[in-house]
């Protein structure tokens, strides 16, 4: 709304300036088409500026600053050289000297700053502004990670001190799941809403709802919107979705995958170590039995097919790390 008001005021000022110029012209000294030409010229220039501003939605602050300061430095150097060359150049040649010098210096300075804008951090246009947020980079939450519920336990441990961002479109998707006709989906959606309410009520957690939808998000899927938002905020995506993890990495956005965190925190057993586990079910092999550790790690036990339901002391023979988790191969001690 503020941009719309600004553009309307800009257009009104342009029309007012054209009227002032026309009123300053003597009616008996100009042709009748001159006022219309002035009016249409100013209106055309203003319209071009407005259209360019609307269609170039994403502006690069460093590029704009480089152009601005390049022109400013070029004009300043032109003025200094004009004063220095005044005793040598006189008459009408002074204007041509200033025009040529201004053209060359403005181009050279602007080109130099555009090519070196990432090197000169001490100049004013290259000051890097840091967002005033809690922690380092904001964490953009996916719908799946909210429904999962482990993010609440993880935040409560104090490991993350970052600001948590839940986009409005993700919240809308979560509400749609909570209103689903399927009983299981409805329960999962309501659990996700309960997790958000508890996080919102926790004074030690900075949870914000991002209401604005960026222009580049129009027509995109929810997963891609999350990635674009995290890229815009220079934050990280928190998810448990394997596909979203891949999409985010393609866009060079950092991902925190709760499944990878869970796998990293599981105890590591080396070949030769022993532990006790209950055999739950038969395995795929003829003599294999399958058990599970308290953290959900699957243990494939050789020679335990006949010991289903019993506690067995087993010795680790090897381990296998997959995207789904860690598997332990063992044999009865």
MOWO-V839204 format. One line per field, one symbol per residue. phi: phi as a letter, one per 40 degrees, with the letter a starting at -180 (. if undefined). burial: b if it has 9 or more other C-alpha atoms within 8 Angstrom, else e. A space follows every 10 residues. Layout:
phi = ???
burial = ???
This chain:
phi = .ccccccccc cccccccccc ccccccccbb ccccdccccc cccccccccc cccccccbbc cccccccccc cccccccccc cccccdccbb gccccccccc cccccccccc cccccbccbb cccdcbcccb ccbcgcbcbc cccccccdgc cccccccgcc bcccbbcccc cccccccccc cccccccccc cccccccccc ccccbcbbcc ccbcdcccgc cccccccccc cccfbbcbab ccccdccccc cfbcbbcccc ccccccccbc dhcbabaccc acccccbcbb bbcccgccbc bcgbccbcgb cbcbbcbabb bbccibbbba bcc
burial = eeeeeebeee beebbeebbe bbeeeeeeee eeeeeeebbe ebbeebbeeb eeeeeeeeee ebbbbbbbbb bbbbbebbbe ebeeebeeee eeebeebbee bbeebbbbbb bebbeebeee beeeebeeee eebbbebbbb bbbbbbbebb bbebbeeeee bbbbbbbbeb bebbbbbbeb eeeebbbbbb bbbebbeebb eeeebbbeee eeeeeebeee eeebbbbbbb beeebbbbbb eeebbebbbe eebbbbbbee bebeeeeeeb beebeebbbb bbbeeebbbb bbbeeebbbb bbbbbebbee ebbbbbbbbe eeeebbbbbb bbe
